Amino acid sequence: MAETGVAEAAVAGEETGGGQPRSVRVVLLALMIAMMLAMLDNMIIGTAMPTIVGELGGLEHLSWVVTAYTLATAASTPLWGKLGDMYGRKGSFMTSIVIFLAGSALSGMAQDMGQLIAFRAVQGLGAGGLMVGVMAIIGDLIPPRERGKYQGMMAGVMALAMIGGPLVGGTITDHWGWRWAFYINLPLGALALVAISAVLHLPRKRATARIDYLGAVLLTVGITAIVLVTTWGGTEYAWTSARIMELTGIGVAALVGFGFWQTRAAEPIVPLHIFRSRNFTLMSVIGFITGFVMFGATLFLPLYQQAVQGASATNSGLLLLPMLGAMLVTSLVAGRVTTSTGRYKVFPVAGGALMAVGLYLLSLMDTGTSRFTSGVYMAVVGLGMGCLMQITMLVAQNSVEMKDMGVASSSTTLFRTVGSSFGVAIMGALFNHRVQDVMTEKAGALGSRVTERSAQLDATSLAKLPVPVREAYQYAVSSGTHGAFLLGSAVAVAALVAAVFVKEVPLKGAGPRQADAPTARAAAAGPA
């Protein structure tokens, strides 16, 4: 791929001290803000939800505040990637920022739960473009050899969002009110928008082909149906219910029809030829598994810490620091090592192995496991995830031509998003089933009644339980997390197997900067 010249030609600006041009650094800062917004919003809203329900009502529709955002993000991801490839990365990215900010402002002004759900969907549409745009623009700006360092930084931003989201959300809600959990996006997004508009200069693209509207509809229907199955299955509806069966049939039919149509569309949303690359296909599999494991772990670890180890809701978020801190450090190290050596296969192999071992260790936790021990186990999982988070994106982008950079980025993001939905659903179903069984076994009819509506009890409900029932619940949660993490470990082994078959294609370096300098100056005067 002839990407070397693009790295220095993509932005206007001058060299500073032999590093990246100053304007590249400004753009990267704006991209980090955009990634933070997309990741942080779901994390912030979780701690604000009790207050929101108290003011707006609509408790029965609570889950849709999150589901609407997730659905819109997943469904729009491939379309944003293709729009960037066809009409230019800068315009599509700025459009996604505007949509996200509009959704944030409207969500903050919502007067009832129905409005909030609808406006969260608008937010999700923009968030899909934010995540894809960040990775695709990095793919345009930075040569493959140097890309790992910057994508590692983006993985660090994701980890920080996971750590800080609940804390920031609680602080904002307590001091400013829940509406500011949305309004806080406006100044940050505006800053990113201004920086991108002023500094990023990419060549305009004028595609003659029409957008593949039929493909977009089929993919949206398929993804929506599958995400709803994984969200509702085992909670809102039984897995064998007619509603779940209908959604499964619709999802499978839509995705099969999408695959068939992509072989005939003039400008397919997801060109199937990118899957001819073994590395791209393997990275898609590894990305799916990483999403499956990561979001499952971040869901059940706080639950275990609160129910079994007696942590508060705030402290349980802080107790995730060993995992998220290890993920942050490893992502940065992996990126820099890849940049300096041009080699990367060791990271997905090591990541798959560490993730499988770490999850197995987590499955060994019981009611007597100390916080220090569980912290060590979490750090092992974090090391594995850090090796995989952005290396998957780097290798996927390195496996396609420049013209497919957007769809490669969006497809990799989509697989990780869908993987997270499957992980939360399947590990959640296993956890809930095990908790119900153990509560019935240990506490009889009373234990069954305690968890008949939900296997997850908050701290207040747990404190009100009789001591024998509370101890039974702690044992049940320990047993449930054992099954969930054991499943995660088995799935992580598949990532290790996939990583073994990755073919290490050397990454190209940036090339001589002196040769690119005239091109960079020409781009500064070119079209924005």
Order of alpha helices (4+ residues) and beta strands (2+ residues): alpha-alpha-alpha-alpha-alpha-alpha-alpha-alpha-alpha-alpha-alpha-alpha-alpha-alpha-alpha-alpha-alpha-alpha-alpha-alpha
